[in-house]
Amino acid sequence: MINHAAARGRTCIHILTFVISIRISVVIASRCAR
């Protein structure tokens, strides 16, 4: 169970960082477009 929970936490962190990086890239793109 501990290993499963750790894997779950890692996947959640990876998804969060992926979404945050996409949002940052979109904000930068919108600023550069202007």
N, C-alpha and C positions, 0 to 999 in steps of 0.2 A: 504493500500500500504506500509505503514511504517513497519508493522509486516511482510509482505511478503518479503520486502527487507532485513530485519534483518535475517529472516530465510534463505534467499538465501546466505547472507554473512556468516552465521554460517556453512552452508553446504560446502561452498567454503573453509573455514578455515579448516574444518574437513578433506576434501579431500586433501588439501595441506599438512597438518600435517601427514596424512596417507601415502602419496607418499614420503614425506621426510623421515619418519621413515623407510620405506621399503628400500630407497636408502642407508640410513646409515647402516642398518642391512646387506645389500648386500656388502657394502664396508668393513665392519668389517669381514664378512665371508670370503671375498676374501683375506684380509690381514692375517686372521688366517690360511687359507688354505696354504698360502705360508710359 
